Amino acid sequence: MAGKRFSEKHRLVYYDGDRTYHASIPMLVNLMVLASEDQSEELGVGTEEVSKYGVGWVVTQYLMTINDLPKIGSTIELSTEATAHNKFFCERRFSIADEAGNSLLEANSNFVLMNHKTRRMGKLIPELLDPYGSDEVKRITRLPRVPKITDDQGTVSKEYPVRYFDLDTNGHVNNSHYFEWLLDVLPAEFLQTHIPTRLNIQYHKEIQYGHIVKSEVVKTNETDTEINTLHKMTVNGEIYCEAECSWKTVTAN
Amino acid sequence: MAGKRFSEKHRLVYYDGDRTYHASIPMLVNLMVLASEDQSEELGVGTEEVSKYGVGWVVTQYLMTINDLPKIGSTIELSTEATAHNKFFCERRFSIADEAGNSLLEANSNFVLMNHKTRRMGKLIPELLDPYGSDEVKRITRLPRVPKITDDQGTVSKEYPVRYFDLDTNGHVNNSHYFEWLLDVLPAEFLQTHIPTRLNIQYHKEIQYGHIVKSEVVKTNETDTEINTLHKMTVNGEIYCEAECSWKTVTAN
């Protein structure tokens, strides 16, 4: 796999973290996206350049493997590279390492180019793709689909009206908020004593300002060493996002 | 005014901003608090040291004057100093300047030490105060009280259940979320075309996880050059926070 690799460091400060003294998943998503934005700027294909073509990059799926979440006060190294693409899809990898170089989080993701007017995905544009040096392939790695929640699985839910500050500079809901809605629905007591080990999230439709997002969760498996949860987010009964998560127990600080 | 001055730089990235391409007020509050935390660490009286005394710093009021909000992509300089104190109150000033050194935001604030067990304020502790070199005075500057919303002023309101990720590492609601609840209640169209010029916020009681915050706003004055809004936040009908804000029109990007 080719693709230019980009790395940068980030000091994790108090507002990056949660009660477990670890960086929160929503903030780590912000930071991964920041690394890819900074790489794009460096290669001359930042947001401004991309929008000249009437399009924007949109993530359709993340699959994260989490060895450990970084601690607040530590400095992490964020790395990313566009590894492969076909006519419509890009595959981008991310990793987060601690100060000693130990891998804390690895993520694979799929991105598409969405037309700003039609709000539909289109063919990738060579001028916006070539600078990353990613491999052209017939089929990009198929990330596993998120299993559907079946009707007989009773879910717990909360509703989240989209807020003004959930929108980024382009008026889209910032990706990290999906993770906030996804996780907040779980009891605080659970979130204080567990961290995710694997997180697979598929975005189906764009959540927008004015929407009321219903976030649902069901625990599908619980053993001594692992707990699994299945998630979905709907707007007016229509599925916008699905996710599955595996958890391990940690001792709270 | 004495008090050791502390400064640090911060690059404003995409998730620090909102649709106006300016840094959002909630994020600027995060950054001001970060500067004061970094100063405290440098002086050997960081959060860990303070908590050894069974207490924590709590802000009771901010008064901000905003010349302009910094743009996303720019680097700002954050400065802070503890300027004065009496037996119970500390006065701390903050400023944010752009790369050319122009002042964008000036804030004055009052802090107290809250006992972790009793959740009540107590006398300031010399060991935690002396390192800042602030002046001991009889009376600290009285920041203006926020005018009360009267019963005949019809307000617009939204409700905000406190979320898990609203809590900081100590389990307190991070200050910046008060500003999110305060501002989000205004229409998106208004927030996209106006920026605050003055913001006065008084914290009366601690909002906690499990609370449903009702954020109310009323427009009290509107001329060609200035709009004023009055705000309050209640939990079960009890006032937890009050604020007033002045606004000017800006051209949206």
Chai-1 contact restraints between the chains, C-beta under 6 A:
chainA,res_idxA,chainB,res_idxB,connection_type,confidence,min_distance_angstrom,max_distance_angstrom,comment,restraint_id
A,V13,B,L34,contact,1.0,0.0,6.0,A-B,restraint_1
A,Y15,B,N30,contact,1.0,0.0,6.0,A-B,restraint_2
A,G17,B,T169,contact,1.0,0.0,6.0,A-B,restraint_3
A,D18,B,F165,contact,1.0,0.0,6.0,A-B,restraint_4
A,R19,B,L167,contact,1.0,0.0,6.0,A-B,restraint_5
A,R19,B,G171,contact,1.0,0.0,6.0,A-B,restraint_6
A,Y21,B,T169,contact,1.0,0.0,6.0,A-B,restraint_7
A,S24,B,F165,contact,1.0,0.0,6.0,A-B,restraint_8
A,N30,B,Y15,contact,1.0,0.0,6.0,A-B,restraint_9
A,L34,B,V13,contact,1.0,0.0,6.0,A-B,restraint_10
A,R163,B,D184,contact,1.0,0.0,6.0,A-B,restraint_11
A,Y164,B,D184,contact,1.0,0.0,6.0,A-B,restraint_12
A,Y164,B,A188,contact,1.0,0.0,6.0,A-B,restraint_13
A,Y164,B,L191,contact,1.0,0.0,6.0,A-B,restraint_14
A,F165,B,S24,contact,1.0,0.0,6.0,A-B,restraint_15
A,F165,B,E180,contact,1.0,0.0,6.0,A-B,restraint_16
A,L167,B,R19,contact,1.0,0.0,6.0,A-B,restraint_17
A,T169,B,G17,contact,1.0,0.0,6.0,A-B,restraint_18
A,T169,B,Y21,contact,1.0,0.0,6.0,A-B,restraint_19
A,G171,B,R19,contact,1.0,0.0,6.0,A-B,restraint_20
A,E180,B,F165,contact,1.0,0.0,6.0,A-B,restraint_21
A,D184,B,R163,contact,1.0,0.0,6.0,A-B,restraint_22
A,D184,B,Y164,contact,1.0,0.0,6.0,A-B,restraint_23
A,A188,B,Y164,contact,1.0,0.0,6.0,A-B,restraint_24
A,A188,B,Y209,contact,1.0,0.0,6.0,A-B,restraint_25
A,L191,B,Y164,contact,1.0,0.0,6.0,A-B,restraint_26
A,Y209,B,A188,contact,1.0,0.0,6.0,A-B,restraint_27
